[in-house]
Amino acid sequence: MTLADCDRVAEIRVRGWQSAYRGLIPQDHLDALSVRADAARRREHLERAGAEVVNLVAERAGTVVGWACHGPYREGDARTADAELYALYVDAGEFGTGVGRALFQETVRQVSVRGPRRLYLWVLKGNVRARRFYERAGLRADGVEEPFEVSGVAVPEVRYAGEVGG
């Protein structure tokens, strides 16, 4: 991913939230999401990220159609020897085309080369589509849940984990 990709990645991410989280997160919060503000955050994160944080994009015909980001697992403020998939978003028009699977497989490949044995990720408990995707990819909810609140509404997250090598 480059700085030039940030606007498109932000568009995919914001539209992804607005679609996937409809009915899970208060609509006024989803409506207030800004592609421009998210793109600025993506640029800031990309510029500050160390070598341990990897941002990947998938392109089709020169257009970014998906984004994934991974790095060390975050245990509070500490980083562990395990890996975490921080984000994986695909343009809605590309659902079912293998873009998400390709981004996930490349994430697993890169994590395996770096040495971590386990990959974790957090997903909203009610995000059934994403949960099925990760389960088909071989990850499993490990029983750990974390409270998450948006605009005063509880939207708990569940942790998924899987072996990736080492």
N, C-alpha and C positions, 0 to 999 in steps of 0.2 A: 504494500500500500504506500502511496506517496501523498504528499500534501494536496496534489491536484485531484486525488480521489475523494477527499473529505466531503465535498458537497454531495456527491452521489451516494456515498456511504451514509451520510446523515439522512438523506431522503429515504433510503431503504430502511434505515433504523426507525425513523419517526413513523413512516407509513406502516412498518411492521408492528410497532407498539399500538398504533391506532386500530389496526385490524385484529391482531392476535389477542389484545387485552380488552377488546370491547366486551362489556358486561363483567369484567373482572376488576377493572380499575375505573374509578369515577369518570364519566364521560367528559365532565368539564376539564379534568386534568389532561385527558387525551386530546381534547380540542385545543388546549393551550400550548401543546408541544410545537416547537418552532424548528423547522429544518435549518434555518440560518443560525440560530443559537447552538443547535446540536453540531453543526459543521464547525463552528468556532471551537467548541469543546473537543471535537475529534482532532482538529489541527493542534490544539494545545497538548492533548494527550500524546499525539504522535511525536511532537517535538520534544516532549519531556521523557518519553518512554526510554528506558535503558534497553540494552541488547536482549535482556531476558523476556521482554514483552514483544510478541510477534503479531503483526497485523497482516492478514492475508485478504486479497480480493480475488473474486472470480469474474472473468470477463467473457462476454459473448459479442463477437463482432466489434470489439473495441469499446464496449460499454460495460461498466461495472454492474454486475447482476447479483453479487453476494459479497459478504464480508464476514470474516471470523477473526477473533483476537484471543490469544492464549499467552500464558506465562506461569510464574510460580503460584502455587495455591496460597491463598490469603487466609491466614488463621488470625483474625483480628488485625492488628497492625504488623504482625510478623509474616514472613514468607517462609514456606516450608520447602522440603525437597521434592514434594509432589507437584503436579501440574494442575492448572485450572483453565477450562475453556470459559473465558469471560463473556464472550458474545458470539453468536452466529445468527446472521440475518440474511434472508434471500428475498429478492424482489418478488412480490406476489405473482407476477406474470411468469415466473420461473419455477413455481412450486411443482414438484413432481418430475422435474427434468433432470435431476441428479446433481444440481448445483450444490445444494446443502450437503449431500452425501460426499461430494468431492472435497468440499471445504473441510468437513469433519475428518475424512480420511487423511488429508494432507496435514491437518493438525495432529492427529495421532502419529503419523509418520515422523513429523518434526519433533514431537515430544519424545518419542521412542529413541530417536537419535541422540537427544540431549541427556537421556538417562533416567528421568523419573519413571517409576513403575506404575503409578496410579494417576488417573486423570479424574478430576472432579468438575462439576458444574452445578449451578443453581438455576432452577426453573420455577416459575409460578405454579403453585399446586394445581390451580384450575386450568392451566394451559395444556389441555389434553393433546392437542396436535403435536406440540413440541415434545411432550413426554413420550408419546408413541414413537416419534422420530428417534429419540435417544435410546429407547428400549430396543428398537430394531437395529440400532448401531451397536448393541451389546452392553450398554450401560444399564445400571439398575439403581432405583431409589434405595438409599442405604439406611433409611429410617430417621435421618437427621432433618429437622425442619427449623426454619428460622423465621421469626416474625418480620413482616415487612408491612409498612403502612403508607398509603398514599391518600392524601386529602382526608385523613381521619378514618379511612376504610382499611381494614385488615386484609392483606393479600399475601398470605404466607408462601414462602418458597420451600421447596424440597431439594435436597442434595442428591445428585446422581454421581455414581462412581464406577470406574472400571479399570481393569488392568491394561496397560499399554506396552509393556516390555520393560526395558531398562538396560 
